Amino acid sequence: MVHYKRILLKLSGESLMGKKQYGIDEDRLNEYAEQIAEAVAQGTQIGIVIGGGNIFRGMSGAAKGFDRVKGDQMGMLATVINSLALSSALTARGVKARVLTAIRMEPIGEFYNKWRAIECLERGEVVIMSGGTGNPFFTTDTGSALRAIEIEADVMLKGTRVDGIYTADPEKDPAAVKFTDITYDEIYNRGLKVMDLTATTMCKENHMPIVVFDMDTNGNLRRVLAGEPIGTVVHN
């Protein structure tokens, strides 16, 4: 039984590196595509936003002397590269996928608008929304929050390499305790870095729940969509 009819799946660019130090790990890409294809077969409408940190991150580029606006624009292009890669992997599995871009760049992808995205979702296509918000100074977390709200998703799924939200970084602090659910206000008060504050505030104000889960474990996307209590639910 599918618990959510329409989702926005946020994937990090870093996760696409897999075991590599840079770029796209084909094994990880194919694992993601398999999980997404399985979810589509179950009838879930899926919108996706992917980061670009495996190729270029605007903020780190600015720290190395890049102009921040140009650095962020380079990061936007990195998300388009990742989106095209995932689209190709899905198409190879017989899944219809469409890349929409926040900046005009036909024929690489169609220019994004809400109604076009929803039309494609209702036809059973996976819609990959790239280019962030199309503006500098906004992260892909904010882009994914914006797109989730725009396409009227039931939930935003944040796929990470960690199985939820903890009191501290579990990779650094073995005493960190995992939350099964947490409110937006508690995230603020505890200073937890789930997403940037702009993205978190947008989700809070628009009553968009988030599920943070480990996407790198095969089958977890299916389990989340079935409503199994894995990961951490963020809510008002």
Number of C-alpha atoms within 10 A of each C-alpha: 8 15 13 16 14 23 20 27 24 24 23 23 26 21 24 29 20 19 11 13 11 15 20 21 16 16 13 16 20 19 18 23 22 18 19 23 21 16 20 18 11 15 14 23 23 24 27 23 29 29 31 31 23 23 21 23 21 26 17 14 17 15 11 9 9 14 14 17 15 14 22 27 22 19 27 29 21 24 29 27 21 26 29 19 17 24 20 18 21 23 16 12 12 9 21 18 23 23 21 25 26 20 19 14 12 10 7 13 20 18 18 20 15 12 11 14 24 20 13 18 20 13 10 18 20 26 25 26 29 32 29 30 23 18 15 17 14 16 24 27 25 22 24 29 28 19 23 26 19 14 20 15 21 18 23 26 25 25 22 20 17 17 19 22 26 19 15 17 16 16 8 8 11 9 11 14 13 16 14 16 16 15 14 19 15 13 18 14 9 10 12 17 14 18 16 14 16 16 19 22 18 15 25 19 10 12 14 21 19 24 23 25 24 21 25 20 15 13 17 19 23 17 15 21 20 15 12 12 13 17 25 21 21 25 17 14
